[in-house]
Amino acid sequence: MIEVLDPGLLSSLQDLGRPGWAHLGIGRSGAADAPALRLAQALVGNPADACGIECTLRGPKLRIEAGAHVALTGAPTPQARLNGEPFSAWTSVWCPAGSELDIGPMAAGCRSYLAIEGGIDGPPWLGSRSVDLNAGLGPLDGRALRRGDRLPLGPRRLPERATSNWSLDPRPWFIDVASHTPMRLLESRHTAVLSEASRDALTQSTFQVTADSNRVGIRLQGEQALQLRDATECISEGVVAGVMQLPPGGQPILLAAEHPVTGGYPRIAQLAAADLPRLGQCRPGDALRFEWIDLQQARHLLAAQRRSLDDLCRNIARRLEQGT
């Protein structure tokens, strides 16, 4: 059992989401940075679809009532403490019964992921334990964690042992916005109706993440408002994570993990799926740049990312089995 002593700024239960229900108006939700959650689960011997805790900007303080391995990935948390001592991320850490884990603030990025051995248990809703905060759906009546919550855990899978003497290199899986690495865009349904100047501005200027961004969408403030060549009347159509919409004000929105299943604004671009984890790590004030790629490049990037993630998870499982 896990007891929430302090929920942090915004912490919620998340797994890999509930795909397949959009036709009923129910979005996928799930972790905003899915590879980070998968790696955390792998480090404690959990299946890929186990439920963990997504922590936003400042993580929770928790009491781990029974001994268990835990792992923390995603955004860096240099002030994390276990029983008052520094806590290492990107590795499997043994927490004795009664341990208190204080994750603290993120130094960069937006979201960290905590996996606990056995996974957070409880009845799934439509096949998932993810909370959709915007829609108010899922476990805990669709809300974020709060003080006093008690979270059941599934059975432990690993033998009790000391903290691992190895850790993962986070650099391939967490790209700090300060690196200025562009995020990749594909042309979408309404790219052609952007004015020439606005199309150029998408890749030649910087966009700042605004304070009203959340798990539904990342709102951007450009150096100038983007414009269409012609007024475009749009009917509401199905949308997916990474769609870049252009509201009447001319400042784009990138749809995120809790996006609605339909949208009626012009869709001027589509973020490459391989960059969705980076989208999930955008925090207010971050400066983003973009570049155009084609569909073949996007498919190659995603396939390579999936291969690397699958290979790494298999290697982690092998090391855990060997007890190294």
C-alpha positions in Angstrom: 0.0 0.0 0.0 1.1 3.5 -0.8 -0.1 6.5 1.3 -0.1 10.0 -0.2 1.4 12.4 2.4 1.6 15.4 0.0 0.2 15.1 -3.5 2.7 17.6 -5.1 1.5 20.1 -7.7 -0.4 17.7 -9.9 0.1 13.9 -9.6 -2.2 11.3 -11.3 -2.4 7.6 -11.9 -1.4 6.8 -15.5 -0.6 3.7 -17.6 -0.4 3.5 -21.4 -4.0 4.6 -21.8 -7.2 3.2 -23.1 -7.2 3.2 -27.0 -10.2 2.1 -29.0 -12.9 4.1 -27.4 -12.8 7.3 -29.4 -16.0 6.3 -31.3 -17.8 6.7 -28.0 -16.2 10.0 -27.3 -13.7 8.7 -24.8 -10.0 9.6 -25.4 -7.0 7.5 -24.8 -5.4 9.6 -22.0 -2.4 7.7 -20.5 1.2 8.9 -19.8 2.2 12.1 -21.5 5.7 10.7 -21.9 5.0 7.0 -22.5 8.6 5.8 -23.0 9.6 7.3 -19.6 6.8 5.3 -17.9 7.6 2.1 -19.7 11.3 2.3 -18.6 10.3 3.0 -15.0 8.0 -0.1 -15.0 10.8 -2.2 -16.6 13.2 -1.2 -13.9 11.0 -2.6 -11.2 10.0 -5.8 -13.1 6.5 -4.6 -13.9 4.7 -5.3 -17.2 4.7 -2.4 -19.7 1.0 -1.6 -19.1 1.3 -1.4 -15.3 0.0 1.7 -13.6 2.3 4.3 -12.1 2.2 7.9 -11.0 2.8 10.8 -13.3 4.2 13.8 -11.4 3.9 17.3 -12.8 6.5 20.0 -12.0 6.7 19.1 -8.3 6.3 15.5 -7.3 4.4 14.0 -4.3 5.6 12.8 -0.9 4.6 9.2 -0.3 4.9 6.5 2.4 5.6 3.0 1.1 4.1 0.8 3.7 5.5 -2.5 2.6 9.0 -3.0 1.2 9.2 -2.6 -2.6 11.5 -1.6 -5.4 10.7 1.8 -7.0 12.0 3.6 -10.0 11.8 7.3 -11.1 12.3 8.4 -14.7 11.4 11.3 -16.9 12.2 14.9 -15.9 15.2 15.3 -13.6 14.4 15.6 -9.9 17.7 16.4 -8.2 16.0 17.2 -4.8 14.3 13.7 -4.5 14.9 12.1 -1.1 14.3 8.7 0.3 14.1 8.8 4.1 15.9 12.1 3.9 18.8 10.8 1.8 19.4 11.6 -1.9 17.4 9.3 -4.2 18.8 8.1 -7.5 16.6 8.2 -10.6 16.7 5.9 -13.7 17.6 2.8 -11.6 15.8 0.3 -9.3 15.8 1.4 -5.7 14.8 -0.8 -2.8 12.6 0.9 -0.3 12.2 -0.8 3.1 8.8 -0.9 4.7 7.7 2.4 6.0 10.0 4.4 3.8 9.1 8.0 2.9 9.8 9.2 -0.7 9.8 12.9 -1.4 10.2 13.5 -5.1 10.3 17.3 -5.1 10.5 19.7 -8.0 11.7 19.0 -11.6 14.8 20.9 -12.6 13.8 20.8 -16.3 11.0 19.3 -18.3 7.5 18.9 -16.8 6.8 15.3 -15.8 8.5 12.5 -13.9 7.2 8.9 -13.6 7.2 6.8 -10.5 6.8 3.0 -10.8 6.4 0.8 -7.7 7.0 -2.9 -7.8 3.7 -4.7 -8.4 2.1 -1.7 -10.0 -0.7 0.4 -8.6 -3.6 -2.0 -8.4 -7.4 -1.7 -8.5 -10.2 -2.3 -11.0 -9.4 -0.9 -14.5 -11.9 1.3 -16.2 -12.4 0.4 -19.9 -9.2 -1.6 -19.8 -7.0 1.1 -18.2 -6.2 2.5 -14.8 -5.3 5.9 -16.3 -7.1 9.0 -15.0 -8.4 11.4 -17.5 -8.3 14.6 -15.5 -10.1 16.8 -18.1 -13.0 14.4 -18.5 -13.1 13.2 -14.9 -12.9 9.6 -15.9 -11.1 6.6 -14.5 -10.0 5.5 -11.0 -10.3 7.9 -8.1 -13.4 9.4 -9.8 -11.1 10.8 -12.5 -9.2 13.2 -10.1 -5.6 13.8 -9.2 -4.0 12.4 -6.1 -4.7 14.1 -2.8 -3.4 13.9 0.7 -4.6 10.8 2.5 -5.1 8.6 -0.6 -4.1 5.0 -0.1 -3.1 3.2 -3.3 -3.1 -0.7 -3.3 -0.2 -2.5 -5.0 -0.1 -5.7 -7.0 2.1 -8.6 -6.0 5.9 -8.1 -6.0 7.8 -9.9 -8.7 11.5 -9.4 -7.7 13.4 -10.9 -4.8 14.2 -8.5 -2.0 17.6 -7.0 -2.6 19.6 -3.9 -2.4 19.4 -1.0 -4.8 20.8 -1.8 -8.3 24.4 -0.9 -8.9 23.6 0.3 -12.4 21.4 2.9 -13.9 20.1 3.9 -17.3 21.5 6.8 -19.3 18.5 9.3 -19.5 19.9 11.3 -22.4 18.3 9.3 -25.3 15.0 9.5 -23.4 14.9 13.0 -22.0 15.8 15.8 -24.4 16.1 19.1 -22.5 14.4 21.9 -24.4 17.5 23.9 -23.7 19.3 21.8 -26.3 17.2 23.7 -28.9 16.7 20.4 -30.9 13.8 21.1 -33.3 10.6 19.1 -33.0 9.5 17.5 -36.2 6.3 18.4 -38.1 4.4 16.8 -41.0 2.1 18.5 -43.4 -1.6 18.1 -42.4 -5.0 18.6 -43.8 -4.9 22.5 -43.8 -1.1 23.1 -44.2 -1.7 24.3 -47.7 -4.0 27.1 -46.6 -1.4 28.7 -44.4 -0.1 32.0 -45.8 3.4 31.7 -47.2 4.8 33.9 -44.4 3.1 31.8 -41.7 4.3 28.5 -43.1 7.9 30.0 -43.1 7.3 31.3 -39.5 6.6 27.8 -38.3 10.2 26.7 -38.9 12.0 30.0 -38.8 10.8 31.4 -35.5 10.5 30.4 -31.9 7.3 29.5 -30.0 6.9 29.8 -26.3 4.9 27.3 -24.2 2.2 29.4 -22.3 1.0 29.0 -18.8 -2.4 27.7 -19.8 -1.0 24.5 -21.3 -2.0 21.2 -19.7 -2.5 17.5 -20.5 -5.2 18.5 -23.1 -3.0 20.7 -25.2 0.2 22.7 -25.3 -0.6 26.3 -26.2 2.1 28.2 -28.0 2.8 31.9 -28.3 4.7 32.8 -31.5 6.5 36.0 -32.5 3.6 36.8 -34.7 0.1 35.4 -35.2 -0.2 32.7 -37.9 -2.6 33.4 -40.7 -4.5 31.5 -43.4 -4.6 32.5 -47.0 -8.3 32.1 -47.1 -11.0 31.8 -44.4 -11.5 28.1 -43.8 -14.8 26.7 -42.5 -14.1 23.4 -40.7 -16.4 20.8 -39.5 -15.4 18.9 -36.4 -13.4 15.8 -37.3 -11.4 13.2 -35.5 -8.1 14.3 -34.1 -5.1 12.6 -32.5 -2.3 13.6 -30.2 0.2 15.9 -31.9 -2.3 17.7 -34.2 -1.4 21.3 -34.4 -4.6 23.4 -34.5 -4.9 27.1 -35.3 -7.6 28.9 -33.4 -8.9 32.3 -34.6 -6.3 34.2 -32.6 -3.5 32.8 -34.7 -1.5 31.1 -31.9 -1.2 27.3 -32.4 -2.2 24.5 -30.0 -0.5 21.1 -30.0 -3.0 18.5 -28.8 -1.7 16.3 -26.0 -2.5 13.1 -24.1 -6.0 14.2 -22.9 -7.1 15.8 -26.2 -10.7 15.6 -27.2 -11.6 13.0 -29.8 -12.8 15.7 -32.3 -11.7 19.2 -33.2 -13.0 22.0 -35.4 -10.0 24.3 -35.8 -7.8 24.1 -38.9 -5.2 21.4 -38.6 -2.1 23.1 -39.9 0.5 20.4 -39.0 1.0 17.1 -37.3 3.8 16.5 -34.8 5.8 13.4 -35.6 4.8 10.6 -33.2 8.4 10.1 -32.2 8.3 13.6 -30.7 5.1 13.1 -28.6 7.2 12.2 -25.5 9.0 15.5 -25.9 5.7 17.3 -26.1 4.7 15.7 -22.8 7.8 17.3 -21.2 7.0 20.8 -22.3 6.6 23.2 -19.4 5.4 26.9 -19.4 8.2 29.2 -20.6 9.9 26.6 -22.8 11.0 27.9 -26.2 10.2 25.4 -29.1 11.5 25.3 -32.6 10.1 23.1 -35.5 11.3 21.6 -38.7 9.4 19.9 -41.5 9.9 16.2 -42.3 8.0 13.8 -44.6 5.9 10.8 -43.7 8.6 8.3 -44.6 11.1 10.1 -42.2 8.4 10.2 -39.5 7.8 6.4 -39.8 11.5 5.7 -39.7 12.0 7.8 -36.5 9.1 6.1 -34.8 10.2 2.6 -35.8 13.7 3.3 -34.5 12.4 4.7 -31.3 10.2 1.7 -30.7 13.0 -0.8 -31.5 15.4 1.0 -29.1 12.8 1.1 -26.3 11.8 -2.6 -26.8 15.5 -3.7 -26.8 16.3 -1.7 -23.7 13.3 -3.1 -21.8 14.4 -6.6 -22.7 17.9 -5.9 -21.5 16.6 -4.5 -18.3 14.5 -7.7 -17.7 17.5 -9.9 -18.4 19.6 -8.0 -15.8 16.8 -8.2 -13.2 16.5 -12.0 -13.8 20.3 -12.4 -13.3 20.1 -10.3 -10.1 22.8 -7.9 -11.4 
